[in-house]
Structure formats: C-alpha cells, structure tokens
Amino acid sequence: MVSTAQKPTMSYDEAIQLFELAADDLELEEELRLLLRMPHRELHVEVPIRMDDGSVNVYPGYRVQHNGARGPYKGGVRFHPEADLDEVRTLASLMTWKCALMDLPFGGAKGGVQCDPTTMSTNELKNVTRRYTQNIAHIIGINRDIPAPDMGTNAHTMAWMMDAYGQIEGHTPGIVTGKPVALGGSVGRESATGRGVVFVLQALCRDLGREPEEVSIAVQGYGNVGSWTATLAAEAGFKVVGITDVTCGVYAENGLDIHSLRDHLDQGGMLSDFQEGVELTNADLLTLDCDVLIPAAIGGVITDDNCDAVRADIILEAANRPITGQADESLRERGTIIVPDILANAGGVIVSYFEWTQNIQQFRWDEKRVTHELARIIEGAYEAVSALAREKRCPMRRSAYLIAVEKVAEAIRLRGFV
C-alpha cells in the first residue's frame, strides 16, 4: 500500500467550478444546480482500533454519496493522512461525472479514513477496515452504495470489507468490487485502470495519425495504475522512457525494458538500482523531453510553478486531477492536449461495473470478454468526448463535463426531482 504526505487532489471549490462551467453552457435551471452542487449525504464516523502495542488510536472516517440519480452510488475507499472531508467530497463528485460519462448505471461516492497505511501492520489495517465498514454499513449495499479500492487500499482490503459487511447482512460478494478473484472478483480488474489509459492513448494516437513506435511516454507513479499503464503501453509498441515511484525514478532515452524492470522490482530491487537508464526524481520526470506525460500517482503535481517546464505535448490524467486549474489553462494555451481524468482513468470503474454485474448474475466472465467490453465502453466515451470537443472547439475536459453533467441532469428530470 502506498501513501504520501502530499495533498492528493483538488479542492471541492475547484470541482464545483468545473461543474458550473458545464452548467452555464447547458443553461441548467437553478433547481438542478442546487441538487448537483452539494452531495446527497455525508457521513463522518470515528474509527477506533487497538494497535499492536496495546494503545488505542481513533481515526476519522468518511463516506460521501454525491448523487444517485443514475443508480447506486459507486466509489473507492482511500486510506491516506490527507483523506479529509473536502478530499472525499471532491472525489465523490468526480465519480458522479465519471460514471455518467462512461454511461454506467451508477452515481458517485467516495470513502476515506485519515490514517497512514505505510506505518501500520497488516493486523492494524484489517482492524481499521473492519471497524470502518461496520460504521458505514447502514448506508452501503449492493443496490445502494458499492465501495472499491483506492489510494492506500487494495484487493485484500476489499476482502476484509466484504467479510465485515457479510457478518452483518450475510454473504454479499457484490457489496464491494476490486476483490480477489477467489472471492468473486473479476479477472482483469487489477489491470483495468492502466489498460483503459492505454486504450485511450491508442485512440488518441489514431486520431493524430501517430504510430505507437514513434511515441515516447513518461509515467509518474509506479503503483497499480502506473505499473500496468507502463507494461501495457510497452506491449502495445509505445516507447516508455521514464518511470518514477514515490522515492525516485529511472530514465532511458531509447526506452526502458519494462518486463526486466518489473522482474527487478518483483525480486525486491528498487528503481534507483535498476541497471538500465539513469536515476531521476519525480520533478525531473514531469519535465522530460517526451511526447506523452502520464501522471498516475496523486493530484496537483503539475502546477503554475512547474507547468512551463513541461515539454510533453500530450498529458493523460491517469491520476485524479494531477493538473491544477491555473496550470491547466497555461498548458492549453500552449496547445498541449490534455485527456481529463474522468475519461482517461475510468477503466477501473468500468470493470468494477462488470464485477458487480457478475456477482449479481452469479456468472463469471472470461478475461477476453472483460477486455473487449472495457475497450468498447472507454473508446466509445473517448470518441464522444473528442467529437464534441471538435464541434464546440473546446478542450476535452470541457466536452467531457458537458456530456456527463447533461446525462445526470436528464436523470434528475426524468425522476421528477425538479
């Protein structure tokens, strides 16, 4: 599990600004804006656990349900020192727009516990997870709100959540997604977000008339998303020239051997002692001379202070909002193509939808079907976003929000809320 002390994403005020721009373009009535500005429900719980040394710690926990007009709430749970209410509220709203953009039958939610998983034992993490699940159990459910892993959590965390919920409500594998396959998880879920990033990158390159072999990529963040993005991009023929993790990174002008790098790390090695390439920092990677920059770790890494040094002409947001508002504007004015997070990193929630569907049907899909359906949905969303961006002559972020907000607004009207 990976954690960092840096603030992971934008504030809720910034998220609302993106919504308001789309609402203005769509000329949404004020009643709809009121319903969409603030989350439907925000739950704050205390999560007390006994530590391995016998002491007791109490961690703040949250579950925010932003909007459920299109279906049950869906969203991850993150364990992070900065996972406060504003952070969780922001991510819940992003999930609303992401699910709508992908045309999934979900609303947006998010959960979090303010703890540092890197300092905790497996037993302590299990206890935090179980107590948190018990404290939010009354607002989640297979047709109400389905959590998933996020920063600082993983498939094992979801297994603990499923078990804790099952002790209250009975065996309910569909209560969470991102579970181990042995407990009802979907094949292809672990790689889904990274695979979706690569599908979007391939579609964009086709539009630009660029062959993968001609495109160099730098990936910031070698966690689940970044590692799969780098691996699958290399397999698709792209040249991955730089990778970093939370400590350092490695760069090779002619491209890294990603499979050798994975083997090196799996055997306990570090990026800094990988024999191929030269060592670099996270700050260095953002300014590499490459075609495509893929921030895949945390939010707010490209700011007004460093955006002028970014040399990539394409940025795919594999992380949630890695570019601040001012930096986004500056980069767009320079002609940088930015594929927004609610499109680029939607592969995870798409395959979570498949997992939920399989649990309900009690019928498992094979990996070929999962991959095919993932490609169909995310490439279809990319085509819709890029076509509207061309029609409106606007950035892809603006067109993505126009599509998403309009879909949620339509669902609210059809339900008779306004």
N, C-alpha and C positions, 0 to 999 in steps of 0.2 A: 504494500500500500504506500502511496506517495503523498506527501504533504509538503507544503511550503508556507512560509510566513507572509508571502506577498498576497495582497488582496486579489481574489480570483477573477472578478468580473466587474462590469459597470454597475452604477447605482440604479435604483428604481426610477429616479427622476430622469435619468438618461434613457431608460427603457420606455418611459411614458412619452418622451419627445419623439421617438421613432413611431410610436402608435399615433400620436397626434398628427404627424405629417401625413400618414396614410389616411387618417380620418378626415383631414382637411381635403385631400384630393378626392376622396369618396363622398364628400359632403354628408357625412354621417350626422344624424339628428342628435341633439344634446342628450336625450334619454339613453341612447345607445352608448354614447361616450361615457356617461356616468357608470353604466354597468361594466364597461371594459377598462376603466381607469384603475379600479381597485379590485383586489382579489375577493372572491366569494367568501372564503373562510381562511382564517389564520389561527393556527393552534401553537401555543407555546407551552412546552412541558419541561419539567426538571427531570434529569436522568441521573439518579444517584446510584453509584456502584461501590462495592468494596474492592479496593485494589489488592494486588498480590501481597503487598507488605502489611495488610491489615487496616490501612487507613481508608477513609471514605471520601470520595470526590463526587461532586454534583456538577453535571454538565448541562447547559441549556440546550434544548432540542426544539425543533420547529417542523411543522408540516403546513405548507401553504397551498391552497387549492384556488387557482386563479379564475378559471372559467370552465364550466362543464356543459355548455350548450350543445357541443357536438358529440358528447359521450362521456364515459367515465374519465376521471382525472388520471393523468399519467405523468410520471416524472421520477427522477432519480433521488437518491439519498446520499448526501456527501458528509464525510467526517473531515472537518477542517477547522483550524483555530479561528478562521475568519468567517465561518458559516453562520453569520448573524441573520436577524430577521430581514433586513434590507436585501442581503445577498440572496436568501432563499426566495423572497418575494419576486426579485428580479428574474431569477431563473425559472420560476413558475410561469411568469408571463411569457418568457421566450418559448417555453414548451407549448403554450396555447397556440402561438403563431406557427411554430414548427410542425405540430400535428396537423393544423389546418392546411398549411402549405403542402404537406405530403398527402392530404386528403385521407388521413387516418381517423377512425371514429372515436377520437379521444379529445378531452380537454387537457389543460396544462396544470401541473402541480410540481412541487419540489419539496424535499425534506432535507434536514441537516441537523447535525449535532456538533456543537462547538468543542471539539477535542482535537488533540494531535495524535493520529493513529501511529505515527512513527515512534512515539515514545511509550507505546502501550504493548503489553503482551497479548498473545492470542486469547488467553482466558479473559483479560480485561476487555478486549474488543468484543468478544462474544457476549459478555455481561452487559456492555453498553448497548449492543444491538438488541438483545432480548428485552431489556427494560424500556428502551425507546419504542420498540414495536408494541409492547403491552400498553404503553401510554398513548399511542395513536390508533390503537386497534379499532376504536369505536367510529373512526371516520374513514377507514380504508375498507376495501372489499373488492371482490372480483368484478363487480358491476358498479363500483363506487370510486375506488382510487387504487391504482396498481403501482407500487414503488418499483424501483430498479436500481442498479449500482451507478455510482457517480464517483467523483474525486474522493479518494481515501476509502472506498468500499469496492467490493468485488463479488464474484460468484459465491464465494464462501459466506460472505455477509448476507447475501440473499437466502442462502440455505438456512442460516440462523433465523432470519426474519420469517421465512415460511414456517419453520418449526414452531417459533414462538406464537405466531398467529394461529397455527393449527391446534395448539394446546387450548386455545380459547374457542375456536369456531369449528374444529375438526379439520381433517386433511383437505387443504385447499391449495394445490400447487399453482393455480392461476393468480394467487394473491400478489406474487412478485414475478418479475421477469429478470433475465440475466442470471438465472440459477444454473448450477451444474447440470449437464445433460442427464446424469444419472438420477436427478430428482425432478425431471420434467422440463429441463431447459431445452432450448432449441440449438441444434447444430448450426454453426455459422454465427451465433450471437457474439462470441468473443471478438471476432474479426470484423463485425458488421460496420462499425463506425468508420474504421480505416478503409474498408472495402468501398463504402459509399463515397468517401473522399476521392478515391481513385476513379470510380465510375464518373463522378462529376468532372474530374480533371480530364479524363479521356473525352468526354462530350465537349468540353470547352476547347480542347486542342483540335478536335474535328472541325468545330466552327471556325477556328482561327487558321485552319489549314496547316497545322504543325504536327509533324511526326514525333512520337514519343522519344525516339533516339536523339532528336535534336533539342530536347527539353531537359534542362538541368533543374534539380529540386533540392531545397534545403528544408529539413524538418526540425522544428524546435519542440522538444519534448519526446522522450523515448519511453513513454508509458504505454498503456494498452493501445490508445489511438495512434500515437506516433510510430510505434514499432510496427503495427500492422500496415499503416499507410506506407512506410518506407519499404517494407517487404513486398507488398503487393504492387507498388509503383515500379520497383525494380523488376519484378516478374513481368510487368506489362511493357517493359522496354525503356522506361524513363531512367535518366542518369541521376542517381541520388548522390549529391556531392558533399552534403553536410548533415550531421545529426548531433543534437545535444540532449542531455538529460538534466536533472536538477543541479548537478555538480559541474559538468564540463561537457566538451563535445569533441568531434573529430571531423576533419575536412580533407577531401581528396579531389583535386581539380578534375581528374578524369573519371571520377565516380568511385564510390565505395562498393566493396563486395559485401552486400547486405547479409547474405547467408553465412559468410565467415564471421561477420560481426555478431550475428545472433548466436552462433555457436560459442564465440568467445565470451559473450555475456552470460549465456546459459551455464558455462563452466566456471562462473564466478569472477570473470575478468571485469574490467571497467573500461569505459570509453577512453580514458586517459592513457591506458596502457595497450590499446589496440595498435598493432604494429603498422597497419596501413593508414597513411594520412598523417596530418599534423593536428595537434591539440588546439582547440579554440574554446571561447566562452560563449554563453548564451547571447550576450550582447554582440559578440563578433558574428554569430550566425545570422542575426537579423539583418546584417549589412553585407552579407556575402554577395559576390557577383554571380547571380544565378537567375534563371528565368522565372521560377516559381518558388515562393516562400510559403511554407505551411506551418503556421503557429498551431501546435497541437497540445499545449500544456495548459496554461492559465490565461485569464483575461488581462487586458491592459498592458501588454508587453510592448506594443508599438504606440508610442505617444507623440505629442507635439515636439518633445525634446529630441527624439531619435528618428522620426519618420523621414527627415530629409536625407538621412544616410542609407535608407532602404533602397537597394538597387534592383530588386526583382520587379518585373513589370506585371506579374500576376500574384495575388495573395489569396489563398484558400483558407478560410477560417475554420480549421478543424477544432479549435477550442471555442468556448463561448465568449464572444465579443473580445478578441485579443487586441483590437484596434480601438483606441479612444475616439471620441467624436471629432475633436479637432484634427487629429492625425488622419482620420478617415477622409475628412474634407480636403486636407492638403494633398493626400495621395491621389484622390480622384481628380483634382485639378491638374495634376501632373500626367494624368492618363493611365494611372495604374488600374488594372482590372481587379476588383475585389469581389470574390464569391462569398456571400454572407453566411454566417454560422447556421442560421435556421434552414439553409439549404445544404451547405457543404457537410455538416456533421450529423445529418438526420438519419444516417444508416442505422445507428443504434436503436432509435425508437421504432424504426420500420420493422426491424427483426424482432424487437420486443413485441410488437403487434402480432407478428407471426407466432411467437411463442405463446402469447395469451390465447390466440385462436386455437393452437394445437392443444393447449390444456383444456379448453372448453370442449373441444371436439373429441378429446382423448384419442388423437390420431397424429402420429409423428410424421413430419415431412423429412425428405432426404435433403442433403446439402445442395444438390443440383437445383431443386425446386426453390429453396430459400434464396440462393444466389440469383436465380433467374427473376424471381419476384422482386427482390431488392433492386436489381438493375432496372426493371420495368418502372417501378414507382419513382425512384430517385432521378432517373434520366427523364421521365415524363415531367417531373417537377422542374428540373433544370430547363427543359425546352419551354415550358410555360413562362418561367421567370425571364429567360433570355429573350423570348419573343416579345413579352410586354415591355421589357427594357428598351428594345429596339423601337417598338411602336411609340412609346412615351418619350424616348430619348432621355432616359433617366438611368441612374445607377441600378445595379442588380439588387442591392439591398432595398431600395425604394420599391421596385417592382415586386419583390418577394413579400414585403409587408402589405402592399396593395392587395395582392391575391389572398393572403392569409386573413387580413382583417375583414375583407369583404365576405369570406366564407363564414367566419364566426358571426358577423353581423346578420347574415342571412339566416343562420340557425336560430339566433335570438328572435328575429322577427317571426319566423315560422312557428316557434313555440308560443308566440303571443305574449312575450315579456313586455313588448312596447307596442 
